Amino acid sequence: MNWRSLLFVPATAERFIAKAHTRGADAIILDLEDSIPPSEKGAARAALVGAVPRVTQAGAAVVVRINQPLSLSVPDIAAAVGPGVAALMLTKVLGPDHVRLLSDAVTERELACGMAMGSTRFLALVETVSALPWMAAIAAADPRMAAMGIGGEDLATELGAAPTADGLYVWAAQCIAACRTAGIVPMGSLGSLSNLDDLEGYRAGLRRARALGFAAASCIHPAHVPIINEEYGATEEELDRARRLVAAFEMALSQGSGAVAFEGRMIDLPIVQRARRLLIRAEGWRTSATSPPDDQQTQR
C-alpha cells in the first residue's frame, strides 16, 4: 500500500462524490459508518455501485469503511466487495479473531464475484481500550491486512484523554511498532482530524507523526489532502537525492567498500534502506493536481 492520503466521503453525499476525483487523494474512503445515519445505511450500500467508478476516474484507489456490528458489517461486505474496491476499512476492531471472521466473509463474497481470493485488503482501526493489548496480533492477523491505525477521537474518548499528540503518543508508537513488525503500513496522525481553522497546526501534527513512523493518513476535508501528500510524500529534490544516494552506495559495494561518503556525510545500510523504501513508495503516489477546496466537511 503506497498511499499517502485517504479522503473520507460519505457514500450518499452526491456533491462530494462528484468532486472526489479532483482532490488529489491517493485513495477515497467511501463511508458507510459514522457519516451515515442508521436510517440511511441501506441507501449508502446501494450507492456504492455508482460511486466507485466516479471517484476512481482520476486514478484514486477506493476503500470502503464498514460498520463494526455484524448485523451491519455482513451486508456492508456484500455491498462493498467487488471489482474496483481495493480495501475495506475495519472499524472498532476487537482483536485478531474479529479480523479473521471478517476475512472469511470477504472470501465468500470474492468467490461469488469471480474475484481472486485475497484481492480485497484490510485497513484496521483500533478504537477501543480493550483492543489496545491486541494491536500486534491484529496487525498480523490475516494476509489481507495492509495497514492499521488508531482511531484518535474514539480512543481518546474511552481513555478519558484529549485527542492530541501527547494524549495519544504512547498508543501511536505502539501501533507503529506493531505495523512494522507485521510488515504493514502504520496509518495515522498526531492531532485532531476536525481542525479546519489551523492548517499549520495540522501540518505540524503530521510532521511529528511522520517523524515517529506513520506513513499515511486519512482526512475529512479536501484542504488537508495536499498537506498530507507533502508531509507524507517527498519532493522531486528528495527523490533525486535518494536515487543518487542508493547509486553511490551500490557503486561502493561493487568496489568492495562498505563505507561510503555521500555529499559530505558517511552513509550506511539503514540510511540506504530508508532511501530505497522512499523510492518504492513514491512509485504508487498520484501526481494529479488538487483542485481548490470548497466548503466540504464530511461528518465522521
VEXPAZA-803918 format. One line per 8 residues: number of its first residue (from 0); for each residue x, y, z of N, C-alpha, C. Coordinates in steps of 0.1 Angstrom, whole numbers, plus 5000, padded with zeros to 4 digits. Layout:
BEGIN
NUM) X/Y/Z/X/Y/Z/X/Y/Z; ...;
This chain:
BEGIN
0) 5008/4988/5000/5000/5000/5000/5009/5012/5000; 5009/5020/4989/5018/5031/4987/5010/5044/4989; 4998/5044/4995/4991/5056/4996/4996/5066/5007; 4995/5079/5004/4998/5089/5015/4985/5094/5021; 4976/5098/5012/4964/5105/5017/4951/5097/5014; 4942/5096/5023/4929/5089/5021/4918/5099/5026; 4910/5103/5017/4899/5112/5019/4886/5106/5021; 4880/5109/5033/4866/5103/5036/4856/5111/5028;
8) 4846/5103/5022/4835/5108/5015/4823/5100/5019; 4812/5105/5025/4800/5097/5027/4795/5091/5014; 4791/5079/5014/4787/5072/5002/4775/5078/4996; 4767/5085/5003/4754/5091/4998/4756/5106/4995; 4767/5112/4997/4769/5126/4995/4772/5129/4980; 4762/5132/4972/4764/5133/4958/4774/5144/4955; 4773/5156/4961/4781/5167/4957/4796/5165/4961; 4798/5157/4971/4812/5154/4975/4818/5143/4965;
16) 4809/5133/4962/4814/5123/4953/4817/5128/4939; 4809/5138/4935/4811/5144/4922/4825/5150/4920; 4831/5155/4931/4844/5162/4931/4855/5154/4937; 4852/5142/4942/4862/5135/4949/4875/5132/4941; 4872/5129/4928/4884/5125/4919/4893/5137/4916; 4889/5149/4920/4897/5161/4917/4906/5165/4929; 4904/5158/4940/4911/5163/4952/4925/5159/4954; 4930/5150/4946/4944/5147/4946/4948/5136/4957;
24) 4937/5130/4963/4940/5120/4973/4944/5107/4966; 4953/5100/4973/4957/5087/4967/4946/5076/4968; 4937/5078/4978/4926/5069/4980/4914/5077/4985; 4902/5072/4981/4889/5078/4985/4883/5067/4994; 4879/5071/5006/4872/5062/5016/4857/5065/5015; 4850/5056/5008/4835/5058/5008/4830/5052/5021; 4823/5061/5028/4820/5058/5042/4806/5052/5043; 4805/5041/5050/4792/5035/5054/4790/5036/5069;
32) 4799/5042/5076/4798/5041/5091/4794/5055/5097; 4802/5062/5103/4798/5073/5112/4791/5084/5104; 4794/5087/5092/4788/5098/5085/4774/5094/5079; 4770/5082/5081/4757/5077/5076/4748/5074/5087; 4737/5081/5089/4727/5078/5099/4721/5064/5098; 4717/5058/5109/4711/5044/5108/4701/5042/5097; 4692/5052/5095/4681/5050/5086/4686/5051/5071; 4698/5055/5069/4704/5056/5055/4714/5046/5052;
40) 4716/5036/5061/4726/5026/5058/4723/5018/5045; 4711/5014/5043/4708/5007/5031/4710/5015/5018; 4706/5028/5019/4708/5036/5007/4723/5038/5004; 4731/5039/5015/4745/5041/5013/4752/5029/5006; 4747/5017/5010/4752/5005/5004/4749/5004/4989; 4736/5008/4986/4731/5008/4972/4739/5018/4964; 4743/5029/4970/4750/5040/4963/4764/5036/4959; 4770/5026/4965/4784/5022/4962/4786/5019/4947;
48) 4776/5012/4941/4778/5007/4927/4781/5019/4918; 4774/5030/4920/4776/5042/4911/4787/5050/4916; 4790/5050/4929/4801/5059/4934/4815/5054/4930; 4817/5041/4931/4831/5036/4929/4837/5040/4915; 4830/5039/4904/4837/5043/4891/4838/5058/4890; 4830/5065/4897/4832/5080/4896/4844/5085/4904; 4846/5080/4916/4857/5085/4924/4870/5080/4919; 4870/5069/4911/4883/5063/4906/4887/5069/4893;
56) 4880/5078/4887/4882/5082/4873/4896/5089/4871; 4902/5095/4882/4915/5101/4880/4926/5093/4886; 4923/5080/4890/4933/5071/4894/4933/5068/4909; 4925/5074/4917/4925/5071/4931/4920/5057/4934; 4925/5051/4944/4920/5038/4949/4908/5040/4957; 4900/5030/4959/4887/5031/4966/4888/5021/4979; 4885/5027/4990/4884/5020/5003/4869/5022/5007; 4863/5012/5013/4850/5014/5019/4851/5011/5034;
64) 4847/5021/5042/4847/5019/5056/4834/5013/5060; 4835/5002/5067/4823/4994/5071/4820/4996/5086; 4808/4992/5090/4804/4993/5104/4809/4981/5111; 4810/4982/5124/4815/4971/5133/4805/4960/5136; 4793/4963/5140/4784/4952/5144/4781/4943/5132; 4781/4930/5135/4780/4920/5125/4767/4922/5117; 4756/4927/5124/4744/4929/5117/4745/4939/5106; 4755/4948/5107/4757/4958/5097/4769/4955/5088;
72) 4780/4949/5094/4792/4946/5086/4790/4935/5075; 4781/4925/5078/4779/4915/5068/4772/4921/5056; 4761/4928/5057/4756/4934/5045/4765/4945/5039; 4773/4952/5047/4783/4961/5042/4792/4954/5032; 4797/4943/5037/4807/4935/5029/4801/4930/5016; 4788/4926/5017/4781/4921/5005/4780/4932/4995; 4778/4944/4999/4777/4956/4990/4790/4961/4985; 4800/4960/4994/4813/4967/4991/4823/4959/4983;
80) 4823/4946/4985/4834/4938/4979/4830/4936/4965; 4840/4939/4956/4837/4937/4942/4849/4944/4934; 4849/4942/4921/4859/4949/4913/4859/4964/4915; 4870/4970/4916/4871/4985/4918/4873/4989/4933; 4870/4980/4942/4873/4983/4956/4885/4976/4961; 4895/4985/4964/4908/4979/4968/4909/4974/4982; 4901/4980/4991/4902/4976/5005/4890/4980/5013; 4888/4974/5024/4878/4977/5034/4885/4983/5046;
88) 4879/4993/5052/4884/4999/5065/4876/4993/5076; 4882/4985/5085/4875/4978/5095/4875/4987/5108; 4864/4990/5113/4862/4999/5124/4861/4991/5138; 4866/4998/5148/4865/4993/5162/4868/4978/5163; 4880/4974/5157/4884/4960/5156/4886/4955/5171; 4880/4943/5174/4881/4938/5187/4893/4930/5190; 4899/4924/5180/4910/4915/5181/4913/4907/5169; 4923/4898/5169/4927/4891/5157/4915/4882/5152;
96) 4908/4876/5161/4897/4867/5157/4886/4875/5149; 4884/4887/5153/4875/4896/5146/4879/4898/5131; 4892/4901/5130/4897/4903/5116/4896/4890/5108; 4899/4879/5113/4898/4866/5106/4883/4863/5103; 4874/4866/5111/4860/4864/5109/4855/4872/5097; 4859/4885/5096/4855/4893/5085/4862/4889/5072; 4875/4884/5074/4882/4879/5062/4874/4867/5056; 4869/4858/5064/4861/4847/5059/4849/4852/5051;
104) 4842/4862/5056/4831/4867/5049/4835/4874/5036; 4846/4881/5036/4851/4887/5024/4854/4876/5013; 4861/4865/5018/4864/4855/5008/4852/4849/5001; 4841/4847/5009/4829/4842/5003/4824/4851/4992; 4825/4864/4995/4820/4874/4986/4829/4875/4973; 4842/4874/4975/4851/4875/4964/4848/4863/4955; 4847/4851/4960/4844/4839/4952/4831/4841/4944; 4821/4846/4951/4808/4848/4944/4809/4858/4933;
112) 4819/4868/4934/4820/4878/4924/4831/4874/4913; 4836/4862/4914/4846/4857/4905/4860/4864/4906; 4862/4870/4918/4875/4877/4921/4885/4867/4927; 4898/4871/4925/4909/4863/4931/4908/4864/4947; 4908/4853/4953/4907/4853/4968/4919/4861/4974; 4916/4870/4983/4926/4878/4989/4929/4891/4983; 4921/4894/4972/4924/4907/4965/4919/4919/4972; 4910/4917/4981/4905/4929/4989/4913/4930/5002;
120) 4920/4941/5004/4928/4943/5016/4921/4949/5027; 4927/4949/5039/4921/4954/5051/4929/4966/5057; 4923/4977/5061/4928/4987/5069/4921/4987/5082; 4928/4984/5093/4921/4982/5105/4923/4994/5114; 4912/4997/5122/4913/5008/5131/4911/5002/5145; 4920/5005/5154/4919/5002/5168/4914/5014/5175; 4901/5013/5180/4894/5025/5185/4889/5023/5200; 4892/5011/5205/4887/5008/5219/4899/5005/5228;
128) 4897/5008/5241/4907/5005/5251/4910/4990/5251; 4899/4982/5250/4900/4967/5252/4909/4961/5241; 4910/4968/5229/4917/4962/5218/4932/4966/5218; 4936/4976/5227/4950/4980/5227/4960/4969/5230; 4957/4960/5239/4967/4949/5241/4969/4940/5229; 4959/4940/5220/4959/4931/5208/4965/4937/5196; 4971/4949/5196/4975/4956/5184/4985/4947/5176; 4995/4941/5182/5004/4933/5174/4997/4921/5168;
136) 4988/4915/5175/4981/4903/5169/4971/4908/5158; 4965/4919/5160/4956/4924/5149/4964/4927/5136; 4976/4934/5138/4984/4937/5126/4988/4925/5118; 4990/4914/5125/4995/4901/5119/4984/4891/5117; 4971/4895/5119/4960/4885/5120/4957/4878/5107; 4959/4885/5095/4954/4879/5083/4963/4885/5071; 4965/4877/5061/4972/4882/5049/4965/4894/5042; 4953/4896/5045/4946/4908/5039/4951/4921/5045;
144) 4956/4921/5057/4960/4933/5064/4970/4941/5057; 4967/4953/5054/4976/4962/5046/4981/4974/5055; 4972/4978/5064/4975/4990/5072/4967/4989/5085; 4972/4997/5095/4965/4998/5108/4967/5011/5114; 4957/5016/5121/4958/5029/5128/4950/5029/5140; 4952/5039/5148/4943/5041/5160/4933/5052/5157; 4921/5049/5161/4910/5059/5159/4911/5070/5170; 4917/5081/5167/4921/5091/5178/4909/5096/5186;
152) 4898/5100/5179/4887/5106/5187/4880/5095/5195; 4877/5084/5190/4870/5073/5197/4879/5068/5209; 4892/5066/5205/4901/5060/5215/4903/5070/5227; 4905/5083/5223/4906/5093/5234/4894/5094/5243; 4882/5093/5237/4870/5093/5245/4870/5082/5255; 4873/5070/5251/4874/5058/5260/4885/5060/5271; 4896/5066/5267/4907/5067/5276/4904/5079/5286; 4895/5087/5283/4893/5099/5291/4905/5109/5288;
160) 4910/5108/5276/4922/5117/5272/4917/5127/5262; 4926/5136/5259/4924/5145/5248/4930/5139/5235; 4923/5141/5223/4928/5136/5211/4940/5144/5205; 4950/5146/5213/4962/5154/5210/4974/5145/5208; 4985/5151/5203/4997/5143/5202/5002/5137/5215; 5001/5145/5226/5005/5140/5239/4996/5129/5244; 4983/5131/5242/4973/5122/5247/4973/5108/5241; 4978/5108/5228/4978/5095/5221/4991/5090/5217;
168) 5002/5097/5222/5015/5094/5217/5019/5079/5220; 5017/5074/5232/5021/5061/5236/5014/5050/5227; 5001/5052/5225/4994/5042/5216/4998/5043/5202; 5001/5055/5197/5006/5057/5184/5019/5050/5181; 5028/5051/5191/5041/5045/5190/5039/5030/5190; 5031/5025/5198/5028/5010/5199/5022/5005/5186; 5013/5013/5180/5007/5010/5167/5017/5009/5156; 5026/5018/5156/5037/5018/5146/5046/5006/5147;
176) 5050/5003/5159/5058/4991/5162/5051/4978/5157; 5038/4977/5161/5030/4965/5157/5030/4964/5141; 5027/4975/5135/5026/4975/5120/5040/4971/5114; 5051/4977/5118/5064/4974/5112/5068/4960/5115; 5064/4955/5126/5067/4941/5129/5060/4931/5119; 5047/4935/5117/5039/4927/5108/5041/4930/5093; 5049/4940/5090/5051/4943/5076/5040/4950/5069; 5032/4958/5077/5021/4965/5071/5023/4980/5074;
184) 5015/4989/5068/5017/5003/5068/5011/5009/5081; 5018/5017/5089/5012/5024/5100/5005/5037/5095; 4992/5038/5098/4984/5048/5092/4979/5057/5104; 4981/5070/5103/4976/5079/5113/4983/5092/5113; 4979/5101/5123/4985/5114/5125/4984/5117/5140; 4991/5127/5144/4990/5131/5158/4983/5144/5159; 4970/5144/5163/4962/5156/5163/4948/5153/5159; 4940/5162/5159/4926/5161/5156/4923/5162/5141;
192) 4915/5153/5136/4911/5153/5121/4902/5165/5118; 4895/5170/5128/4885/5180/5126/4889/5195/5126; 4902/5197/5128/4907/5211/5130/4909/5217/5116; 4899/5226/5112/4900/5232/5099/4905/5246/5099; 4906/5252/5111/4910/5266/5112/4925/5268/5113; 4932/5257/5116/4946/5258/5119/4954/5248/5110; 4955/5251/5098/4961/5242/5088/4976/5240/5091; 4983/5251/5097/4997/5249/5100/4999/5240/5112;
200) 4989/5241/5122/4989/5232/5133/4987/5218/5129; 4978/5216/5119/4975/5203/5113/4988/5197/5107; 4995/5206/5099/5008/5202/5093/5018/5198/5103; 5019/5205/5114/5029/5202/5125/5026/5188/5131; 5013/5185/5132/5009/5172/5138/5013/5161/5128; 5011/5163/5115/5015/5153/5105/5031/5151/5105; 5038/5163/5106/5052/5162/5106/5058/5154/5118; 5052/5156/5129/5056/5149/5141/5052/5134/5140;
208) 5041/5131/5134/5036/5117/5132/5046/5110/5122; 5049/5117/5111/5058/5111/5102/5072/5108/5108; 5077/5117/5116/5090/5115/5123/5089/5103/5132; 5077/5101/5138/5075/5089/5147/5075/5076/5139; 5070/5077/5126/5070/5065/5118/5057/5062/5110; 5047/5071/5112/5035/5069/5103/5038/5072/5089; 5031/5065/5080/5034/5067/5065/5022/5071/5057; 5010/5071/5063/4998/5075/5056/4988/5081/5066;
216) 4978/5089/5061/4969/5094/5070/4955/5097/5062; 4944/5096/5070/4931/5099/5064/4927/5113/5068; 4918/5118/5061/4913/5132/5064/4898/5133/5060; 4892/5143/5066/4878/5145/5063/4875/5158/5055; 4885/5165/5051/4883/5177/5043/4894/5178/5032; 4890/5182/5020/4900/5183/5009/4911/5193/5012; 4910/5202/5021/4921/5211/5023/4932/5204/5030; 4930/5193/5036/4940/5185/5043/4948/5176/5033;
224) 4942/5173/5022/4949/5164/5012/4962/5168/5008; 4964/5180/5003/4977/5184/4998/4988/5185/5009; 4983/5188/5021/4992/5189/5033/4997/5175/5036; 4988/5165/5036/4992/5151/5038/5002/5146/5027; 4999/5149/5015/5007/5145/5004/5021/5151/5005; 5022/5163/5009/5035/5170/5011/5043/5164/5023; 5036/5162/5034/5043/5158/5046/5046/5143/5046; 5038/5135/5040/5040/5120/5039/5046/5116/5026;
232) 5048/5126/5017/5054/5123/5004/5069/5128/5004; 5073/5132/4992/5086/5137/4990/5087/5146/4978; 5096/5156/4979/5098/5165/4967/5106/5158/4957; 5106/5163/4945/5115/5158/4934/5130/5158/4938; 5133/5169/4946/5147/5170/4950/5151/5159/4960; 5141/5156/4969/5144/5145/4979/5144/5131/4972; 5136/5129/4962/5136/5117/4954/5149/5116/4946; 5153/5127/4940/5166/5126/4933/5178/5123/4942;
240) 5178/5129/4954/5189/5127/4963/5189/5112/4967; 5177/5106/4969/5176/5092/4973/5181/5083/4962; 5178/5087/4950/5184/5078/4939/5199/5079/4938; 5204/5091/4940/5219/5093/4939/5225/5086/4951; 5219/5087/4963/5225/5080/4975/5225/5065/4973; 5215/5059/4968/5215/5045/4965/5225/5041/4955; 5226/5049/4944/5236/5046/4934/5250/5047/4939; 5253/5057/4948/5266/5058/4954/5270/5046/4963;
248) 5260/5042/4970/5262/5030/4979/5265/5017/4971; 5257/5015/4961/5258/5003/4952/5272/5004/4945; 5276/5015/4941/5289/5017/4934/5300/5013/4944; 5299/5018/4957/5309/5014/4967/5309/4999/4969; 5298/4993/4970/5298/4979/4973/5304/4971/4961; 5302/4976/4949/5307/4969/4937/5323/4970/4937; 5328/4980/4944/5342/4982/4945/5348/4976/4958; 5340/4969/4965/5344/4962/4977/5345/4970/4990;
256) 5339/4982/4990/5339/4991/5001/5325/4991/5008; 5326/4990/5021/5313/4991/5029/5311/5005/5035; 5321/5014/5034/5320/5027/5039/5318/5037/5028; 5308/5045/5028/5305/5054/5017/5304/5068/5021; 5311/5077/5015/5309/5091/5017/5300/5097/5007; 5289/5104/5011/5280/5109/5001/5276/5124/5006; 5280/5133/4997/5277/5147/5000/5281/5152/5014; 5293/5148/5017/5299/5152/5030/5295/5144/5042;
264) 5287/5133/5040/5283/5125/5052/5286/5111/5049; 5289/5103/5059/5290/5089/5058/5277/5082/5058; 5274/5073/5049/5261/5066/5049/5264/5051/5051; 5254/5045/5057/5255/5031/5060/5241/5024/5055; 5240/5011/5058/5229/5004/5052/5215/5009/5057; 5213/5012/5070/5200/5017/5074/5196/5030/5066; 5205/5039/5064/5202/5051/5056/5198/5047/5042; 5205/5038/5036/5202/5034/5023/5188/5027/5022;
272) 5185/5019/5032/5172/5012/5032/5161/5022/5033; 5163/5033/5041/5152/5043/5041/5151/5050/5027; 5162/5052/5021/5161/5058/5007/5154/5049/4997; 5157/5036/4998/5151/5026/4989/5136/5026/4992; 5132/5026/5005/5118/5025/5009/5111/5037/5003; 5117/5049/5004/5110/5061/4999/5108/5060/4984; 5118/5055/4976/5116/5054/4962/5105/5044/4958; 5105/5033/4966/5094/5023/4963/5080/5028/4965;
280) 5079/5035/4976/5066/5041/4980/5062/5052/4969; 5072/5059/4964/5069/5070/4955/5063/5065/4942; 5066/5053/4938/5061/5047/4926/5046/5046/4926; 5039/5046/4937/5025/5044/4938/5018/5057/4940; 5025/5068/4942/5018/5081/4945/5012/5087/4933; 5000/5093/4935/4993/5100/4924/5000/5114/4922; 5000/5118/4909/5006/5131/4906/4996/5141/4901; 4984/5138/4901/4974/5147/4896/4973/5159/4906;
288) 4969/5171/4900/4968/5183/4908/4956/5182/4917; 4956/5189/4928/4945/5190/4937/4937/5203/4934; 4924/5202/4932/4917/5214/4930/4915/5222/4943; 4912/5235/4942/4910/5243/4954/4899/5237/4962; 4900/5237/4975/4890/5231/4984/4877/5241/4984; 4866/5234/4985/4854/5242/4988/4849/5241/5002; 4837/5241/5005/4832/5240/5019/4829/5226/5023; 4835/5216/5016/4832/5202/5020/4837/5199/5034;
296) 4829/5194/5042/4833/5189/5055/4825/5177/5058; 4830/5165/5057/4823/5153/5059/4821/5151/5074; 4811/5144/5078/4809/5140/5091/4814/5126/5094; 4822/5126/5104/4829/5113/5107/4820/5105/5116;
